[in-house]
Amino acid sequence: MKKVLGKWTIYISLSLIAIPFLVMYIAFFMQAFSKGITLGVIPQKFGFSNFSFLWNPIPWGLERTSIWGIFLNTVLFASISGFVVTIVCTLAGYALSRLEFRGKVFFLSLQLMLHAITGQILLIAIFFLLFYTKLLYKIPGVALARASLEIPLGIWMAKGFFDTVPWDVERAAIMDGCTRFQVWYMIFLPIIKPGIGALFIWGFLFAWHDFIYVYTLLSGTVPLLSTMLQGLLATEVVDYGVIAALSFFYMLPPLILFVFLQKVLMKAPIMGGKGIA
């Protein structure tokens, strides 16, 4: 009896804690699909008028802006970041998993230290680096900078994926005359294909929802969805229905990407293996 009461006490406590967050999400969806809400959660009239930005330009500042151009900018920014993270981490992960060289343990430890440093601390240094390389206010340059923040932990992830591949596979390929690059490209990458998908999503998602780097390093010259939402919130008259609809539209691509790649991600190799020895 005491165990049952203890369990119900935990369930009730967790439910009470979750209620404010649940109400917040319900209000978010109701606001997106209705013209207004009463008492925070009761919709006044269902409709899709808040989503009119999908087929009409939306007012933003002193000009009218199309959502699709900004959406493509955001997809380009996140995709470049995802591809950079995937390529760099798969190359580095293979080398750290299969090659022995001086400083290997220090390099792996350094990656963890770099990941522990927040991106905001590096923002000023990255600003001047992009400025002197003439990549400031350009999507490819800022995407490279954003990808660099996810590469340290991504290298550890990739190393874990390569560690799961038996050494006999590599030895057989080398004995058949494959070079190291051919072993990496033709043998290992097809085997760890789910891991590659995980790395791409890792780099894509962190770039997709980024605001600080986009707001600082693109500075409104190339608007993305995150800075567009901030710009709409900074106007004198805020239409919270449109804001909710835009936010819903903003979160759909990552959800769709995850749904389509869910089966692939479930097959991703478990991180582990030799460690850093």
C-alpha positions in Angstrom: 0.0 0.0 0.0 2.8 2.4 0.9 4.5 1.6 -2.4 1.3 2.4 -4.4 0.8 5.7 -2.5 4.4 6.6 -3.1 4.1 6.0 -6.8 0.9 8.0 -7.0 2.5 10.8 -5.1 5.4 10.9 -7.6 2.9 10.9 -10.6 0.8 13.6 -9.1 3.8 15.8 -8.3 5.2 15.4 -11.8 1.8 16.1 -13.4 1.5 19.3 -11.4 5.0 20.4 -12.5 4.1 19.6 -16.1 0.8 21.5 -16.2 2.2 25.0 -16.8 4.4 23.7 -19.7 1.4 21.7 -21.1 -0.8 24.9 -21.0 2.0 26.8 -22.7 2.1 24.3 -25.6 -1.7 24.1 -25.9 -1.9 27.9 -26.0 0.9 28.0 -28.7 -1.0 25.7 -31.0 -4.4 27.3 -30.3 -2.9 30.8 -31.1 -1.4 29.5 -34.4 -4.7 28.0 -35.7 -7.2 30.6 -34.4 -7.8 34.3 -34.6 -7.6 34.7 -30.9 -7.8 32.8 -27.6 -9.8 33.3 -24.4 -8.4 32.5 -21.0 -5.1 31.5 -22.6 -6.2 28.2 -24.1 -9.8 28.5 -25.5 -9.8 29.3 -29.3 -12.2 31.9 -30.5 -12.4 30.8 -34.1 -10.3 28.1 -35.9 -8.7 29.0 -39.3 -5.5 29.4 -41.2 -5.5 33.2 -41.6 -2.3 33.3 -39.5 -0.6 31.3 -42.1 -1.3 33.8 -44.9 2.5 34.5 -45.0 2.9 31.2 -46.9 1.1 32.8 -50.0 1.4 36.5 -49.3 4.3 38.7 -48.4 4.4 39.7 -44.8 5.1 43.2 -43.5 8.6 43.5 -41.9 10.0 46.9 -41.1 9.5 49.3 -44.1 9.4 46.5 -46.7 7.3 43.5 -47.5 9.2 40.3 -47.3 8.5 36.8 -48.7 8.9 33.9 -46.3 10.2 31.5 -48.9 13.4 33.4 -49.6 14.2 33.5 -45.9 13.3 29.9 -45.6 15.7 28.9 -48.4 18.4 31.0 -46.7 17.8 29.1 -43.5 17.9 25.7 -45.2 21.1 26.7 -47.0 22.7 27.9 -43.8 21.8 24.7 -41.9 22.7 22.4 -44.7 26.2 23.9 -45.2 26.8 23.5 -41.4 25.5 19.9 -41.5 27.7 18.9 -44.5 30.8 20.5 -43.0 30.3 18.7 -39.6 29.7 15.4 -41.4 32.8 15.6 -43.7 35.2 16.9 -41.1 34.0 14.5 -38.3 34.0 11.4 -40.5 37.6 12.1 -41.7 38.9 13.0 -38.2 36.9 10.2 -36.6 38.4 7.6 -38.9 41.9 8.8 -38.3 41.5 8.8 -34.5 39.9 5.4 -34.6 42.3 3.5 -36.9 45.6 5.4 -36.9 48.2 5.6 -34.1 50.2 8.9 -33.9 51.8 11.0 -31.3 49.5 13.3 -29.4 46.4 11.3 -30.2 45.2 11.2 -26.5 45.9 14.9 -26.1 44.0 15.8 -29.3 40.9 13.8 -28.2 41.1 15.5 -24.7 41.4 18.8 -26.4 38.2 18.2 -28.3 36.3 17.8 -25.1 37.8 21.0 -23.7 36.8 22.9 -26.9 33.3 21.6 -26.7 33.0 22.8 -23.1 33.7 26.4 -24.2 30.4 28.1 -25.1 30.1 29.7 -28.5 29.3 33.1 -27.1 32.8 33.4 -25.6 34.3 32.9 -29.1 31.9 35.3 -30.8 34.2 38.3 -30.9 37.2 36.3 -32.2 35.1 34.7 -34.9 33.7 38.1 -35.9 37.2 39.5 -36.6 38.3 36.2 -38.2 35.4 36.3 -40.7 36.0 40.1 -41.2 39.6 39.6 -42.3 38.8 36.6 -44.5 35.9 38.6 -46.1 33.3 36.0 -45.1 31.5 38.2 -42.6 27.8 38.8 -43.5 27.9 35.8 -45.9 25.9 32.6 -45.3 28.8 30.2 -46.1 31.3 31.9 -43.8 28.9 32.1 -40.9 27.8 28.5 -41.5 31.4 27.4 -41.3 31.8 29.3 -38.0 28.6 27.7 -36.6 29.8 24.2 -37.7 33.1 24.6 -35.9 31.2 24.7 -32.6 29.7 21.2 -33.2 32.8 19.6 -34.7 34.6 18.7 -31.4 31.9 16.5 -30.0 31.0 15.3 -33.5 34.6 13.9 -33.8 34.0 11.9 -30.7 30.7 10.6 -32.1 32.3 9.7 -35.4 35.2 7.9 -33.6 32.7 5.8 -31.7 31.0 4.8 -34.9 34.3 3.8 -36.6 35.3 1.9 -33.4 32.4 -0.5 -33.9 33.7 -1.7 -37.3 35.8 -4.9 -36.9 39.5 -4.6 -37.7 39.3 -7.6 -40.0 37.2 -5.6 -42.5 40.0 -3.0 -42.8 42.8 -5.6 -43.0 41.0 -7.4 -45.8 40.5 -4.2 -47.7 44.1 -3.2 -47.4 45.3 -6.6 -48.4 43.2 -6.3 -51.5 45.1 -3.1 -52.4 42.9 -0.4 -51.1 44.5 2.9 -49.9 43.5 4.5 -46.6 41.2 6.9 -48.4 39.5 4.1 -50.4 39.0 2.1 -47.1 37.4 5.2 -45.6 35.2 6.0 -48.6 34.3 2.6 -50.1 34.3 0.4 -47.0 33.7 2.3 -43.8 31.2 5.0 -44.9 28.6 2.5 -46.2 28.9 0.5 -43.0 28.4 3.5 -40.7 25.8 5.2 -43.0 23.3 5.6 -40.0 26.1 7.3 -38.1 26.6 9.7 -41.0 23.0 10.6 -40.9 23.2 11.3 -37.1 26.2 13.6 -37.7 24.4 15.5 -40.4 21.3 16.0 -38.3 23.6 17.0 -35.4 25.2 19.8 -37.4 21.9 20.8 -39.2 19.7 21.2 -36.1 22.2 23.3 -34.1 22.6 25.6 -37.1 18.8 25.7 -37.8 17.8 27.0 -34.4 20.9 29.3 -33.9 20.2 32.9 -33.2 23.2 34.6 -31.6 25.6 33.8 -34.5 23.1 34.6 -37.1 22.0 37.9 -35.5 25.6 39.0 -34.9 27.5 37.8 -37.9 24.8 38.3 -40.6 23.5 41.4 -39.0 20.2 41.6 -40.8 21.9 41.7 -44.2 20.8 38.1 -44.9 17.7 37.4 -42.8 17.0 33.9 -41.5 13.9 32.6 -39.8 15.3 33.0 -36.3 16.2 36.7 -36.9 12.9 37.2 -38.8 10.9 36.2 -35.7 13.0 38.5 -33.5 12.3 41.3 -36.0 8.6 40.8 -35.9 8.7 40.8 -32.1 10.5 44.1 -32.1 7.8 45.9 -34.0 5.4 48.3 -32.4 2.3 46.1 -33.1 3.0 42.4 -32.4 0.5 39.9 -33.9 1.0 36.9 -31.6 -1.1 34.7 -33.9 1.3 35.3 -36.8 4.2 34.8 -34.4 2.8 31.5 -33.3 2.1 30.4 -36.9 5.7 31.4 -37.9 7.1 29.5 -35.0 5.1 26.4 -35.9 6.4 26.7 -39.5 9.9 27.2 -38.2 9.9 23.9 -36.2 8.3 21.8 -38.9 11.5 21.1 -41.1 13.5 19.5 -38.2 10.5 17.4 -37.2 10.0 16.2 -40.7 13.7 15.5 -41.1 13.7 13.5 -37.9 10.6 11.5 -38.9 12.1 10.5 -42.3 15.5 9.6 -40.9 14.2 8.0 -37.7 14.7 4.5 -38.9 18.2 5.3 -40.1 19.1 6.9 -36.7 17.8 3.8 -34.8 20.3 1.8 -36.7 23.2 4.1 -35.9 26.2 2.3 -34.3 26.5 2.7 -30.5 29.3 5.0 -29.5 32.0 3.0 -27.8 35.0 0.9 -28.7 38.6 1.4 -27.9 38.4 4.6 -26.0 41.4 6.9 -26.4 44.1 4.4 -25.9 
